[in-house]
Amino acid sequence: MRLKKYNLFLVLAASADLDMCWLAIRVIFAAKQTIPRMLNVVLFGPPGAGKGTQSEILLQRYGLVHLSTGDIFRYNIKNTTELGQQAKAFMDKGELVPDSLTISMLESEVVKHPDPKGFIFDGFPRTSAQAEALDRFLNTRNTSITCMLALEVDQEELIKRLLNRAITSGRSDDADEAIVRNRIAVYNRETAPVAGYYQECGKYRGVKGVGTVDEITSRLCAELDAFVQ
Ligand code: ADP
């Protein structure tokens, strides 16, 4: 007998009677209750959709660890690490950093947190290969993605927001309209299909990403709370 989610195995002898079976079932469910369920959220959406802003609010409200691959790359660029130097060439053009680099970096960030209530993944997964790698990796840690919350914002609004953000963010990939448009094109081509991966297992929820910050937070929390219960 196996409870897949928790990787628990119980072997019952062929001669096991009904009492033994009941005992085995009770052991499995008792184990289920003692293993705390993590809340692992993928906050999804195109560049400029507001993932960073909403992540900051959600992580406080739900006590989660925020992992933003964009922030981690920028930290590495600032500190001129090897990883930063490799990532910079892609980021400056608005292209994705290769999967192999991104996946191993993300995994090494996850293991830095020994006992988290859960994670908000912001900017990851951005390709189908990353989504599959994340599932495999979380499975080895006896956990999984709870849901994907996707912020929906139309393209012209995104471009306006990013060019405006460039004034304060100092991000070179925000300042140039051609690079901004390329990031959105890369998103539509390589990242948007990742939503289908979570739709197939009933974990996808789309949320309107236009309105006040508070309004959008309320929409996200309503979806998230439905998963938590
Ligand atoms: P935004 O969502 O506004 O584009 P991010 O800060 O999430 O900003 O990402 C900035 C850049 O970092 C991306 O354009 C890409 O080059 C790189 N990047 C971030 N996350 C990933 C990822 N999961 N896979 C590949 N590249 C990534």
Residues whose N, C-alpha, C, O or C-beta is under 5 A from the ligand:
A	BS01	ADP	P46 P47 G48 T69 G70 D71 F90 M91 G94 E95 L96 V97 T102 G123 F124 P125 R126
